[in-house]
Amino acid sequence: MANMPLNFFSEGQKGKVDNIVGGEKISKRLYEMGFNKGTEVKIVKNDAGPIIVSLSGYKIAIGRGLAQKIMVSQ
């Protein structure tokens, strides 16, 4: 399946991080938060406001702009 930005996924959907679209600062920040290639993510909440994802046993809230830079495959 093709890659999609994380913010296109619905609540309950799972996927694996494929890559980060952005500069070095953004990539480093997301890497430090745990968004590494191959890491499984699950959308906990995706409505108005920040997106909440379950990642490596943690729940993390990220803004929509940042979520758009995380490319995920199912």
Backbone atoms as SQL, in Angstrom:
CREATE TABLE atoms (id INTEGER PRIMARY KEY, chain TEXT, resi INTEGER, resn TEXT, atom TEXT, x REAL, y REAL, z REAL);
INSERT INTO atoms VALUES
  (1, 'A', 1, 'MET', 'N', 0.839, -1.189, 0.000),
  (2, 'A', 1, 'MET', 'CA', 0.000, 0.000, 0.000),
  (3, 'A', 1, 'MET', 'C', 0.882, 1.251, 0.000),
  (4, 'A', 2, 'ALA', 'N', 0.370, 2.291, -0.595),
  (5, 'A', 2, 'ALA', 'CA', 1.123, 3.541, -0.699),
  (6, 'A', 2, 'ALA', 'C', 1.233, 4.233, 0.659),
  (7, 'A', 3, 'ASN', 'N', 2.234, 5.050, 0.771),
  (8, 'A', 3, 'ASN', 'CA', 2.430, 5.836, 1.993),
  (9, 'A', 3, 'ASN', 'C', 1.424, 6.971, 2.046),
  (10, 'A', 4, 'MET', 'N', 1.012, 7.300, 3.257),
  (11, 'A', 4, 'MET', 'CA', 0.123, 8.436, 3.475),
  (12, 'A', 4, 'MET', 'C', 0.627, 9.198, 4.691),
  (13, 'A', 5, 'PRO', 'N', 0.358, 10.497, 4.734),
  (14, 'A', 5, 'PRO', 'CA', 0.703, 11.241, 5.943),
  (15, 'A', 5, 'PRO', 'C', -0.097, 10.706, 7.128),
  (16, 'A', 6, 'LEU', 'N', 0.489, 10.749, 8.292),
  (17, 'A', 6, 'LEU', 'CA', -0.134, 10.226, 9.505),
  (18, 'A', 6, 'LEU', 'C', -1.502, 10.845, 9.762),
  (19, 'A', 7, 'ASN', 'N', -1.672, 12.121, 9.442),
  (20, 'A', 7, 'ASN', 'CA', -2.943, 12.783, 9.732),
  (21, 'A', 7, 'ASN', 'C', -4.095, 12.303, 8.852),
  (22, 'A', 8, 'PHE', 'N', -3.835, 11.458, 7.833),
  (23, 'A', 8, 'PHE', 'CA', -4.894, 10.893, 6.997),
  (24, 'A', 8, 'PHE', 'C', -5.487, 9.627, 7.614),
  (25, 'A', 9, 'PHE', 'N', -4.842, 9.065, 8.627),
  (26, 'A', 9, 'PHE', 'CA', -5.324, 7.836, 9.247),
  (27, 'A', 9, 'PHE', 'C', -6.473, 8.143, 10.204),
  (28, 'A', 10, 'SER', 'N', -7.383, 7.186, 10.345),
  (29, 'A', 10, 'SER', 'CA', -8.532, 7.327, 11.242),
  (30, 'A', 10, 'SER', 'C', -8.227, 6.710, 12.596),
  (31, 'A', 11, 'GLU', 'N', -9.040, 7.046, 13.570),
  (32, 'A', 11, 'GLU', 'CA', -8.877, 6.475, 14.910),
  (33, 'A', 11, 'GLU', 'C', -8.928, 4.954, 14.837),
  (34, 'A', 12, 'GLY', 'N', -7.993, 4.315, 15.529),
  (35, 'A', 12, 'GLY', 'CA', -7.934, 2.857, 15.560),
  (36, 'A', 12, 'GLY', 'C', -7.048, 2.249, 14.489),
  (37, 'A', 13, 'GLN', 'N', -6.728, 3.003, 13.446),
  (38, 'A', 13, 'GLN', 'CA', -5.878, 2.471, 12.378),
  (39, 'A', 13, 'GLN', 'C', -4.437, 2.373, 12.838),
  (40, 'A', 14, 'LYS', 'N', -3.746, 1.358, 12.302),
  (41, 'A', 14, 'LYS', 'CA', -2.330, 1.161, 12.610),
  (42, 'A', 14, 'LYS', 'C', -1.518, 1.268, 11.335),
  (43, 'A', 15, 'GLY', 'N', -0.267, 1.609, 11.499),
  (44, 'A', 15, 'GLY', 'CA', 0.650, 1.668, 10.373),
  (45, 'A', 15, 'GLY', 'C', 2.078, 1.675, 10.873),
  (46, 'A', 16, 'LYS', 'N', 3.003, 1.640, 9.921),
  (47, 'A', 16, 'LYS', 'CA', 4.426, 1.698, 10.269),
  (48, 'A', 16, 'LYS', 'C', 5.033, 2.945, 9.656),
  (49, 'A', 17, 'VAL', 'N', 5.858, 3.604, 10.440),
  (50, 'A', 17, 'VAL', 'CA', 6.540, 4.805, 9.961),
  (51, 'A', 17, 'VAL', 'C', 7.457, 4.403, 8.813),
  (52, 'A', 18, 'ASP', 'N', 7.319, 5.097, 7.683),
  (53, 'A', 18, 'ASP', 'CA', 8.159, 4.803, 6.526),
  (54, 'A', 18, 'ASP', 'C', 9.269, 5.838, 6.380),
  (55, 'A', 19, 'ASN', 'N', 8.902, 7.113, 6.447),
  (56, 'A', 19, 'ASN', 'CA', 9.919, 8.162, 6.401),
  (57, 'A', 19, 'ASN', 'C', 9.341, 9.486, 6.885),
  (58, 'A', 20, 'ILE', 'N', 10.231, 10.433, 7.078),
  (59, 'A', 20, 'ILE', 'CA', 9.854, 11.775, 7.516),
  (60, 'A', 20, 'ILE', 'C', 10.159, 12.733, 6.372),
  (61, 'A', 21, 'VAL', 'N', 9.155, 13.545, 6.016),
  (62, 'A', 21, 'VAL', 'CA', 9.332, 14.533, 4.956),
  (63, 'A', 21, 'VAL', 'C', 9.606, 15.870, 5.629),
  (64, 'A', 22, 'GLY', 'N', 10.828, 16.326, 5.543),
  (65, 'A', 22, 'GLY', 'CA', 11.164, 17.588, 6.188),
  (66, 'A', 22, 'GLY', 'C', 12.656, 17.732, 6.351),
  (67, 'A', 23, 'GLY', 'N', 13.040, 18.831, 6.902),
  (68, 'A', 23, 'GLY', 'CA', 14.451, 19.126, 7.101),
  (69, 'A', 23, 'GLY', 'C', 15.053, 18.350, 8.260),
  (70, 'A', 24, 'GLU', 'N', 16.317, 18.619, 8.481),
  (71, 'A', 24, 'GLU', 'CA', 17.076, 17.907, 9.508),
  (72, 'A', 24, 'GLU', 'C', 16.518, 18.147, 10.913),
  (73, 'A', 25, 'LYS', 'N', 16.113, 19.387, 11.212),
  (74, 'A', 25, 'LYS', 'CA', 15.589, 19.698, 12.545),
  (75, 'A', 25, 'LYS', 'C', 14.306, 18.921, 12.838),
  (76, 'A', 26, 'ILE', 'N', 13.403, 18.913, 11.870),
  (77, 'A', 26, 'ILE', 'CA', 12.130, 18.203, 12.055),
  (78, 'A', 26, 'ILE', 'C', 12.378, 16.709, 12.168),
  (79, 'A', 27, 'SER', 'N', 13.209, 16.172, 11.298),
  (80, 'A', 27, 'SER', 'CA', 13.522, 14.740, 11.332),
  (81, 'A', 27, 'SER', 'C', 14.123, 14.348, 12.675),
  (82, 'A', 28, 'LYS', 'N', 15.049, 15.154, 13.172),
  (83, 'A', 28, 'LYS', 'CA', 15.697, 14.860, 14.456),
  (84, 'A', 28, 'LYS', 'C', 14.686, 14.913, 15.598),
  (85, 'A', 29, 'ARG', 'N', 13.839, 15.925, 15.580),
  (86, 'A', 29, 'ARG', 'CA', 12.825, 16.069, 16.637),
  (87, 'A', 29, 'ARG', 'C', 11.894, 14.861, 16.670),
  (88, 'A', 30, 'LEU', 'N', 11.410, 14.448, 15.501),
  (89, 'A', 30, 'LEU', 'CA', 10.501, 13.306, 15.445),
  (90, 'A', 30, 'LEU', 'C', 11.216, 12.005, 15.804),
  (91, 'A', 31, 'TYR', 'N', 12.471, 11.882, 15.398),
  (92, 'A', 31, 'TYR', 'CA', 13.271, 10.706, 15.750),
  (93, 'A', 31, 'TYR', 'C', 13.397, 10.594, 17.271),
  (94, 'A', 32, 'GLU', 'N', 13.663, 11.722, 17.913),
  (95, 'A', 32, 'GLU', 'CA', 13.803, 11.737, 19.371),
  (96, 'A', 32, 'GLU', 'C', 12.486, 11.432, 20.082),
  (97, 'A', 33, 'MET', 'N', 11.361, 11.711, 19.421),
  (98, 'A', 33, 'MET', 'CA', 10.051, 11.391, 19.989),
  (99, 'A', 33, 'MET', 'C', 9.697, 9.917, 19.783),
  (100, 'A', 34, 'GLY', 'N', 10.470, 9.209, 18.954),
  (101, 'A', 34, 'GLY', 'CA', 10.223, 7.786, 18.727),
  (102, 'A', 34, 'GLY', 'C', 9.681, 7.437, 17.361),
  (103, 'A', 35, 'PHE', 'N', 9.519, 8.426, 16.483),
  (104, 'A', 35, 'PHE', 'CA', 9.009, 8.164, 15.138),
  (105, 'A', 35, 'PHE', 'C', 10.162, 7.738, 14.229),
  (106, 'A', 36, 'ASN', 'N', 10.566, 6.489, 14.372),
  (107, 'A', 36, 'ASN', 'CA', 11.678, 5.942, 13.604),
  (108, 'A', 36, 'ASN', 'C', 11.135, 5.004, 12.535),
  (109, 'A', 37, 'LYS', 'N', 11.872, 4.847, 11.464),
  (110, 'A', 37, 'LYS', 'CA', 11.446, 3.979, 10.368),
  (111, 'A', 37, 'LYS', 'C', 11.148, 2.576, 10.898),
  (112, 'A', 38, 'GLY', 'N', 9.973, 2.061, 10.531),
  (113, 'A', 38, 'GLY', 'CA', 9.573, 0.721, 10.938),
  (114, 'A', 38, 'GLY', 'C', 8.801, 0.659, 12.241),
  (115, 'A', 39, 'THR', 'N', 8.746, 1.753, 12.986),
  (116, 'A', 39, 'THR', 'CA', 8.022, 1.777, 14.258),
  (117, 'A', 39, 'THR', 'C', 6.517, 1.754, 13.996),
  (118, 'A', 40, 'GLU', 'N', 5.799, 0.888, 14.719),
  (119, 'A', 40, 'GLU', 'CA', 4.350, 0.816, 14.556),
  (120, 'A', 40, 'GLU', 'C', 3.676, 1.922, 15.353),
  (121, 'A', 41, 'VAL', 'N', 2.712, 2.567, 14.718),
  (122, 'A', 41, 'VAL', 'CA', 1.935, 3.618, 15.375),
  (123, 'A', 41, 'VAL', 'C', 0.452, 3.278, 15.252),
  (124, 'A', 42, 'LYS', 'N', -0.306, 3.684, 16.251),
  (125, 'A', 42, 'LYS', 'CA', -1.761, 3.504, 16.228),
  (126, 'A', 42, 'LYS', 'C', -2.396, 4.841, 16.563),
  (127, 'A', 43, 'ILE', 'N', -3.387, 5.223, 15.778),
  (128, 'A', 43, 'ILE', 'CA', -4.084, 6.481, 16.016),
  (129, 'A', 43, 'ILE', 'C', -5.079, 6.286, 17.159),
  (130, 'A', 44, 'VAL', 'N', -4.914, 7.059, 18.218),
  (131, 'A', 44, 'VAL', 'CA', -5.823, 7.005, 19.362),
  (132, 'A', 44, 'VAL', 'C', -6.938, 8.028, 19.170),
  (133, 'A', 45, 'LYS', 'N', -6.571, 9.223, 18.695),
  (134, 'A', 45, 'LYS', 'CA', -7.554, 10.294, 18.496),
  (135, 'A', 45, 'LYS', 'C', -7.138, 11.133, 17.297),
  (136, 'A', 46, 'ASN', 'N', -8.087, 11.356, 16.399),
  (137, 'A', 46, 'ASN', 'CA', -7.818, 12.205, 15.241),
  (138, 'A', 46, 'ASN', 'C', -9.083, 12.979, 14.900),
  (139, 'A', 47, 'ASP', 'N', -9.318, 14.026, 15.631),
  (140, 'A', 47, 'ASP', 'CA', -10.415, 14.932, 15.310),
  (141, 'A', 47, 'ASP', 'C', -9.847, 16.346, 15.351),
  (142, 'A', 48, 'ALA', 'N', -10.619, 17.306, 15.719),
  (143, 'A', 48, 'ALA', 'CA', -10.095, 18.672, 15.770),
  (144, 'A', 48, 'ALA', 'C', -8.978, 18.754, 16.809),
  (145, 'A', 49, 'GLY', 'N', -7.956, 19.498, 16.504),
  (146, 'A', 49, 'GLY', 'CA', -6.843, 19.644, 17.441),
  (147, 'A', 49, 'GLY', 'C', -5.733, 18.655, 17.158),
  (148, 'A', 50, 'PRO', 'N', -4.855, 18.470, 18.137),
  (149, 'A', 50, 'PRO', 'CA', -3.703, 17.589, 17.913),
  (150, 'A', 50, 'PRO', 'C', -4.119, 16.127, 17.744),
  (151, 'A', 51, 'ILE', 'N', -3.264, 15.377, 17.087),
  (152, 'A', 51, 'ILE', 'CA', -3.480, 13.950, 16.877),
  (153, 'A', 51, 'ILE', 'C', -2.772, 13.214, 18.009),
  (154, 'A', 52, 'ILE', 'N', -3.460, 12.244, 18.589),
  (155, 'A', 52, 'ILE', 'CA', -2.857, 11.442, 19.655),
  (156, 'A', 52, 'ILE', 'C', -2.570, 10.058, 19.093),
  (157, 'A', 53, 'VAL', 'N', -1.315, 9.638, 19.221),
  (158, 'A', 53, 'VAL', 'CA', -0.907, 8.328, 18.720),
  (159, 'A', 53, 'VAL', 'C', -0.323, 7.497, 19.851),
  (160, 'A', 54, 'SER', 'N', -0.471, 6.188, 19.706),
  (161, 'A', 54, 'SER', 'CA', 0.172, 5.249, 20.614),
  (162, 'A', 54, 'SER', 'C', 1.431, 4.774, 19.902),
  (163, 'A', 55, 'LEU', 'N', 2.560, 4.904, 20.588),
  (164, 'A', 55, 'LEU', 'CA', 3.854, 4.631, 19.970),
  (165, 'A', 55, 'LEU', 'C', 4.780, 4.023, 21.012),
  (166, 'A', 56, 'SER', 'N', 5.194, 2.797, 20.797),
  (167, 'A', 56, 'SER', 'CA', 6.124, 2.116, 21.716),
  (168, 'A', 56, 'SER', 'C', 5.643, 2.143, 23.172),
  (169, 'A', 57, 'GLY', 'N', 4.336, 1.965, 23.364),
  (170, 'A', 57, 'GLY', 'CA', 3.789, 1.927, 24.716),
  (171, 'A', 57, 'GLY', 'C', 3.461, 3.284, 25.313),
  (172, 'A', 58, 'TYR', 'N', 3.683, 4.352, 24.570),
  (173, 'A', 58, 'TYR', 'CA', 3.405, 5.708, 25.049),
  (174, 'A', 58, 'TYR', 'C', 2.330, 6.346, 24.189),
  (175, 'A', 59, 'LYS', 'N', 1.600, 7.289, 24.771),
  (176, 'A', 59, 'LYS', 'CA', 0.661, 8.098, 24.001),
  (177, 'A', 59, 'LYS', 'C', 1.294, 9.468, 23.820),
  (178, 'A', 60, 'ILE', 'N', 1.339, 9.900, 22.576),
  (179, 'A', 60, 'ILE', 'CA', 1.989, 11.166, 22.239),
  (180, 'A', 60, 'ILE', 'C', 1.015, 12.024, 21.441),
  (181, 'A', 61, 'ALA', 'N', 0.913, 13.290, 21.798),
  (182, 'A', 61, 'ALA', 'CA', 0.093, 14.244, 21.051),
  (183, 'A', 61, 'ALA', 'C', 1.011, 15.069, 20.164),
  (184, 'A', 62, 'ILE', 'N', 0.660, 15.144, 18.888),
  (185, 'A', 62, 'ILE', 'CA', 1.444, 15.970, 17.958),
  (186, 'A', 62, 'ILE', 'C', 0.494, 16.829, 17.130),
  (187, 'A', 63, 'GLY', 'N', 0.968, 17.979, 16.745),
  (188, 'A', 63, 'GLY', 'CA', 0.174, 18.885, 15.932),
  (189, 'A', 63, 'GLY', 'C', -0.038, 18.343, 14.529),
  (190, 'A', 64, 'ARG', 'N', -1.059, 18.845, 13.881),
  (191, 'A', 64, 'ARG', 'CA', -1.398, 18.384, 12.529),
  (192, 'A', 64, 'ARG', 'C', -0.294, 18.666, 11.514),
  (193, 'A', 65, 'GLY', 'N', 0.362, 19.802, 11.639),
  (194, 'A', 65, 'GLY', 'CA', 1.444, 20.136, 10.713),
  (195, 'A', 65, 'GLY', 'C', 2.589, 19.151, 10.801),
  (196, 'A', 66, 'LEU', 'N', 2.931, 18.756, 12.006),
  (197, 'A', 66, 'LEU', 'CA', 3.999, 17.785, 12.219),
  (198, 'A', 66, 'LEU', 'C', 3.558, 16.397, 11.754),
  (199, 'A', 67, 'ALA', 'N', 2.306, 16.041, 12.037),
  (200, 'A', 67, 'ALA', 'CA', 1.783, 14.731, 11.634),
  (201, 'A', 67, 'ALA', 'C', 1.789, 14.576, 10.114),
  (202, 'A', 68, 'GLN', 'N', 1.614, 15.670, 9.412),
  (203, 'A', 68, 'GLN', 'CA', 1.592, 15.639, 7.951),
  (204, 'A', 68, 'GLN', 'C', 2.962, 15.282, 7.376),
  (205, 'A', 69, 'LYS', 'N', 4.009, 15.463, 8.137),
  (206, 'A', 69, 'LYS', 'CA', 5.366, 15.174, 7.672),
  (207, 'A', 69, 'LYS', 'C', 5.787, 13.729, 7.939),
  (208, 'A', 70, 'ILE', 'N', 4.960, 12.979, 8.687),
  (209, 'A', 70, 'ILE', 'CA', 5.269, 11.583, 9.003),
  (210, 'A', 70, 'ILE', 'C', 4.543, 10.693, 8.003),
  (211, 'A', 71, 'MET', 'N', 5.295, 10.057, 7.118),
  (212, 'A', 71, 'MET', 'CA', 4.712, 9.174, 6.112),
  (213, 'A', 71, 'MET', 'C', 4.617, 7.764, 6.687),
  (214, 'A', 72, 'VAL', 'N', 3.411, 7.196, 6.587),
  (215, 'A', 72, 'VAL', 'CA', 3.123, 5.907, 7.211),
  (216, 'A', 72, 'VAL', 'C', 2.529, 4.964, 6.174),
  (217, 'A', 73, 'SER', 'N', 2.899, 3.685, 6.255),
  (218, 'A', 73, 'SER', 'CA', 2.294, 2.658, 5.401),
  (219, 'A', 73, 'SER', 'C', 1.523, 1.695, 6.286),
  (220, 'A', 74, 'GLN', 'N', 0.483, 1.084, 5.712),
  (221, 'A', 74, 'GLN', 'CA', -0.327, 0.140, 6.495),
  (222, 'A', 74, 'GLN', 'C', 0.251, -1.239, 6.441);
